[in-house]
């Protein structure tokens, strides 16, 4: 058989987001107007009132303004009572008192400006929220939105492959899954045999072989062969719907600092009323009461905090982190302990070459180079790690004159006139007269090699630590996280070796899911962040103060129980999530205090009578603008670059000897 290299073709999605960006911008203002009809109504009324007042019809102008403002007061009062019945005391009472006071003293134009300010502030919040949410919604573009459905013509001979939306896949549909693609829905295998990476579902780092008749779960990643399968569940039941659910929860959540802003309501209201009352008592003029209160309207507290938290959610989404809501952002800002699963979290969940063990008469370079060249024609789970190791060391991958794969056993190739066989020990032992197994540590696997009918050695692979794991652990311990622990179901020997490599001193191994939950609940200080990726991590993720699921290959089974999902295959996003949480909370609290400080300062000035009610209402708009602009700082801010967590280049290159008794962590 002539050797052919399979070129997997990934499904290509059109970039609809870029095409629709301008339309979103154009419709934003119109949407805000439709959702807030009070704005155009108040604006129109203000214009009419000003015209009537200027033309000498002051009484008519006053009545028109009083009707609109009175209706707005009643509507706001109803909303406030509903909030109070749910145990939430807000800041609307200040707005109601300010509007009523301005009407009572005849400052009806100032009352209209307050109505316009409050309704405009809500619209501005919605507009800012829409911009912040855009990155969250865009995350859906990163997951497969279509499936390759196969239809057979009437005569049963010709087949047609069409891309259809995932939600149109019905039970029983015949699907085509190309190399390296994510399985879109749960399927029954029709292809005789194929390899899948299920690490995101089970935590098992080594890919598994599925045969005809077996079920392949959505979220698994296909290997290097085209697979035919039959859908057994709809997309609504698939893993990908979890991402959509997480995005919706993130968009609809109410941040704790917004509740904190509500808690500012009582003291802020008391202070405002005291200042307004003192101004009235000292001056003897009721208008002074209204002049002070128009500067106490609570827009900075009501708007700035939500905008800051939505900015933090947007920023985290842009970094590949889906947070379920503002509560998660706030808790991340206070994290004091961290716990990690091992497989797929601290490790990559994929086997990588850790040692080359040549037999007598062969060199390490020769063994690895020829084995990697042969593995170009294999779909086995270990083949990727062997090829990657050869490329990293600068060894060329040679083209075979002939190659064939023996299913589940190994691959044979004719390369440069030499016969190279890579496979399982039993298969190699059946081909060569002298064969010996190599010793393996916990968590290791070996691919054995025969060259020209002779046993050439073994390539040892293991699920090695992520390159960034040690840097992430070091950052956490150096930035206020007092306790870092590993919680894993793996054996002590394997867990301890990984923990030592990444710098974790506290290892709890051979744990059942219930054991993880119990240990997580007992860990102190709090809050605790738990990072995992498998089904067995779901209980402990739900029990932790913040559960983070590693889901770079799609929505993980743990994502439903987690508070956050990392969609980028990097542990550095845990650090970025904490940094974003801390920055967002700082910005939100600062925005609140800016609003309070400016409002109180202006109220004190207004007590002297130098700020008329109309001017005060307009000045308050500038306070709103200042706090909102500051709150938008949550959309930006420095993050520690990924490179800061990576170890220095060990200098491994083509001239480095690979047959030393040293194991390189890849």
Secondary structure, 3 states (H helix, E strand, C coil): CCCCCCCCCCCCCCCHHHHHHHHHHHHHHHHHHHHCHHHHHHHHHHHHHHHHHHCCCHHHHHHHHHHHHHHHHHHHHHHHHHHHHCCCCCCHHHHHHHHHHHHHCCCHHHHHHHHHHHHHHHHHHHHHHHHHHHHHHHHHHHCCCEEEEEEECCCCCCEEEEEEEHHHCCCCCEEEECCCCECCCCEEECCCEEEEECHHHHCCCCCEEEECCCEECCCCEECCCCEEEEECCCHHHCCHHHHHHHHHHHHHCCCHHHHHHHHHHHHHHHHHHHHHHHHHHHHCCHHHHHHHHHHHCCHHHHHHHHHHHHHHHHHHHHCCEEECCHHHHHHHCCCCEEEECHHHHHECCCCEEEEEEECCCCCHHHHHHHHHHHHCCCCCHHHHHHHHHHHHCCCCCCCCCEEEEECCCEEEEEECCEEEEEECHHHHHCCCCCCCCCCCCCCEEEEEEEECCEEEEEEEEECCECCCHHHHHHHHHHCCCCEEEEECCCCHHHHHHHHHHHCCCEEECCCCHHHHHHHHHHCCCCCEEEEECCHHHHHHHHHCCEEEEECCCCCCCCCCCCCEEECCCCCHHHHHHHHHHHHHHHHHHHHHHHHHHHHHHHHHHHCCCCCCHHHHHHHHHHHHHHHHHHHHHHHCCCCCCHHHHCCCCCCCCCCCCCCCCCCCCC
